[in-house]
Amino acid sequence: MINRFLFKHIDNSALIVFRIIFGLLISLEAFGAILTGWVKAAMIDPQFTFSFIGFEWLQPLPGNWMYAFYALMGVFGIMVMLGYKYRVSIIAYTIMWSATYFMQKSSYNNHYYLLILLCLIMCILPANRYASLDARNNPVMKRISMPNWCSWILILQMWIVYTYASVAKMYPDWIDTTVIELLFKAKSHYFLIGDWLQQKWVHYLVSYAGLAFDLLVIPLLLIRRTRMFAFTASVFFHLFNSFVFQVGIFPYMSLGLCLFFFEPKIIRKLFLKKKPLFTGNEFHVPNWSKAALIVATVYFLIQIGLPLRHWVIPDNVLWTEEGHRLSWRMMLRSRSGIAQYRVVDKATNDVIQVNLNTYLSKKQKNLASTRPDIIWQFVQRLKEEYNEQGKEVEIYVNCHVSINGRPHRRLIDQEIDLAIVEWNAFKHSDWILPSDLNQKKEPNP
């Protein structure tokens, strides 16, 4: 039964058009990172980057070589769009994008992580079987159909993303609009809509509409009667996010994925007028189907499990950040803080107050004042520097953090020498002090 559902062939128009859109967007993502100065600010100017813990060996190329790195990614994106050497180009882009993702956390973004997952999925999809240079150069490979699983693997992935994004919003500071109010306060200078974004009714509308949209959009797109309503809501939702929050290619990628919910004849009429409509009843189960089903099951169990891991870690993820990444929890809180790093020379007991401006960019300084894992990583960086000078040191951090406008509270136990603390990604770090997120928030001015 499951094999008949997964391997029954359907028209591949959605996948072909999505490949073209996807290739264009990932090329724009790469070239845009150069043109907007993001590569310079995140990869070239900083003395070092805060990589994912365990990926410290993964650092940007020296000098200006990251420009070439991103330019090459942009070329691979164009090759994906054109369907030229498709498999090589999409695999190359996936590897290079994943490398830039894991080598820095200063600009952590759910959308960057999602792009890795979509790239991985696109690596295995037959997206170059039509309207591609590969198919033109090798007509034998041309196809107008694909197995049903090619569509559903993307639908299921996006359902997980949207559902967890909605569930993450189901907490008091989102429900009472505190989060949206804080986010919109920084947008008051926007032309035409700046003052409008400060209205309380807008905060409630965006808070509740955002939660409902994430929860319902995939089911409503799957139902024919509600599909156009859901798509219209998607257009408004994603264009609003693009304009207000400048979240890169994600809104347009999400709109492109809506293709997989529409009838092939509609897609052909709009984008592929010369393409024949697949009307066959082809069904073929390959000999690798069982292995593929096992791999897919493991993959989706991981996707379902990762966002749940913070529930088995003590304290609130909004405070500890443990379990925050890879969990679809973006733009859910406002976090500010201040930190002082004190280095003690074990041999002389001399105390050195670290000037963060000497080491970190403005964005990195903010992270090293609010994020426990970044704080720990910076301590290890300082320890390494002093060890290279032949000094054995202790390092203590005095850090106070505010979550969603609450009074600042001490985040790190300042009596613990973080230089000798080991990082454990799978359990709570005891040097992070307990939170009190039920404390009354300060009124917003």
URWOGI-V945780 format. One record per pair of residues at least 12 apart in sequence whose ideal C-beta (glycine too) atoms are under 7 Angstrom apart, sorted by the first residue. I is the first residue (numbers start at 1). GAP is how many residues later the second one is. D is the distance in whole Angstrom. If there is no record, write none. Layout:
BEGIN
i;gap;d
I;GAP;D
I;GAP;D
END
This chain:
BEGIN
i;gap;d
3;282;5
3;286;6
4;279;7
5;143;6
6;141;6
6;142;6
6;143;4
7;140;5
7;141;7
7;142;7
7;276;6
7;277;6
7;278;5
7;282;7
8;140;5
8;275;5
9;136;4
9;137;7
9;138;6
9;271;7
9;273;4
9;274;7
10;135;6
10;136;7
10;138;5
10;141;7
10;268;7
11;133;7
11;134;6
11;253;4
11;266;6
11;267;4
12;117;6
12;118;6
12;131;7
12;132;6
12;133;5
12;134;4
13;251;5
13;254;4
13;255;5
13;259;5
13;262;6
14;137;7
14;245;4
14;246;5
14;250;7
14;253;6
15;110;6
15;112;5
15;131;6
15;135;6
16;111;7
16;114;5
16;115;5
16;256;7
17;242;6
17;250;6
17;254;5
17;255;7
18;238;5
18;239;7
18;241;5
19;61;7
19;64;7
19;108;4
19;109;7
20;61;5
21;235;4
22;58;7
22;100;6
22;234;7
23;54;5
23;55;7
23;57;3
23;58;3
24;57;5
25;224;4
25;227;6
25;228;6
26;51;4
26;54;7
26;67;6
27;47;5
27;50;3
27;51;5
27;54;6
28;221;6
29;219;6
29;220;5
30;40;5
30;43;4
30;44;4
30;47;6
31;43;4
33;37;5
34;33;6
34;36;5
34;37;7
39;27;5
39;28;6
39;31;5
42;62;6
42;64;6
42;65;5
43;17;4
43;23;4
43;61;7
44;16;7
44;20;7
44;22;6
45;316;6
46;315;5
46;318;6
47;312;6
48;333;7
49;54;6
49;55;4
49;57;7
50;54;6
50;55;5
50;56;6
50;314;7
50;317;7
50;324;5
50;327;5
51;51;6
51;52;5
51;53;6
51;54;7
52;50;5
52;53;6
53;320;6
53;324;7
53;370;6
53;372;7
55;47;5
55;48;7
58;41;6
58;44;6
58;45;4
59;44;6
60;43;6
69;27;7
73;20;6
73;23;5
73;24;7
76;13;5
76;16;5
76;17;4
77;16;6
80;13;7
82;50;7
82;51;5
83;45;4
83;48;7
83;49;2
83;50;5
83;51;5
83;52;7
84;49;4
84;50;6
86;41;7
86;42;4
86;46;7
86;48;5
90;29;7
90;32;5
90;33;5
91;32;5
93;26;6
94;25;4
94;26;6
94;29;6
97;18;6
97;19;6
97;22;6
98;18;5
101;12;7
101;15;6
105;269;7
106;257;5
106;258;5
106;261;6
108;217;6
109;221;7
110;218;6
110;220;4
111;136;6
111;137;6
111;139;4
113;213;6
114;47;6
117;40;6
121;32;6
121;33;6
121;36;7
125;25;5
126;17;7
126;20;6
126;24;7
129;12;6
129;13;6
129;14;4
130;12;6
130;13;6
130;14;6
130;145;6
131;141;7
144;131;6
144;132;5
144;134;5
145;133;4
145;135;7
145;137;6
151;109;5
154;103;6
154;106;6
155;63;7
155;105;6
156;144;7
158;60;6
158;99;6
159;59;4
160;143;5
160;144;6
161;167;6
162;52;5
162;55;6
162;56;6
163;52;7
164;143;5
164;163;7
164;164;4
165;49;4
165;163;5
166;45;5
166;48;4
166;49;4
168;160;6
168;161;5
168;164;6
169;41;7
169;42;4
169;163;7
170;41;7
173;160;7
173;231;5
174;33;6
174;158;7
175;32;7
177;26;4
177;27;6
177;30;5
178;226;5
178;227;6
178;263;7
179;153;6
179;154;6
179;155;7
179;225;6
180;23;5
180;26;5
180;27;5
181;22;5
181;263;6
182;152;4
182;222;7
182;223;6
183;148;7
184;13;4
184;14;6
184;19;7
187;57;6
213;20;6
213;24;5
217;13;6
217;16;7
217;17;6
221;37;7
221;40;4
222;39;6
227;34;6
231;27;6
234;20;7
234;21;6
234;24;6
235;20;7
238;13;3
238;16;5
238;17;6
239;12;6
264;13;6
265;12;6
306;20;5
306;21;6
307;20;4
307;21;6
309;14;5
310;12;6
310;13;3
310;17;7
313;114;7
313;115;5
314;114;4
315;113;7
315;119;6
315;120;6
316;119;5
316;121;5
318;15;5
318;85;6
318;119;6
319;84;6
319;116;4
319;118;6
320;52;6
320;108;7
320;112;5
321;50;6
321;51;6
321;52;7
322;106;6
333;70;6
333;71;6
334;70;5
334;71;7
335;35;5
335;66;7
335;68;6
336;34;7
336;66;5
337;32;5
337;33;4
337;62;6
337;63;6
337;64;4
337;65;7
337;71;7
337;74;7
338;31;6
338;62;6
339;29;6
339;30;4
339;36;7
339;58;6
339;59;7
339;60;4
340;13;7
340;58;5
341;13;4
341;41;7
341;54;6
341;56;6
342;54;5
343;39;6
343;43;7
343;50;5
343;52;5
344;49;6
344;50;4
345;46;6
345;48;6
346;46;4
346;47;6
346;48;6
347;45;7
354;28;7
356;12;6
369;30;6
370;31;5
372;39;7
372;57;6
372;60;5
375;22;6
375;24;7
375;37;6
376;42;6
376;45;7
376;47;6
379;16;5
379;18;7
379;39;4
379;40;6
382;13;6
383;12;6
383;36;4
393;26;6
394;23;4
394;25;6
395;22;6
395;23;5
395;24;4
396;18;5
396;21;6
397;15;5
397;17;6
397;21;6
398;16;5
399;12;5
399;13;4
403;34;6
404;37;6
405;36;5
405;37;5
405;39;6
406;33;6
406;35;5
406;36;7
407;32;7
407;35;6
409;27;6
410;23;6
411;21;7
411;22;6
412;19;6
412;20;7
412;21;7
413;18;5
413;20;6
416;15;5
418;13;7
END
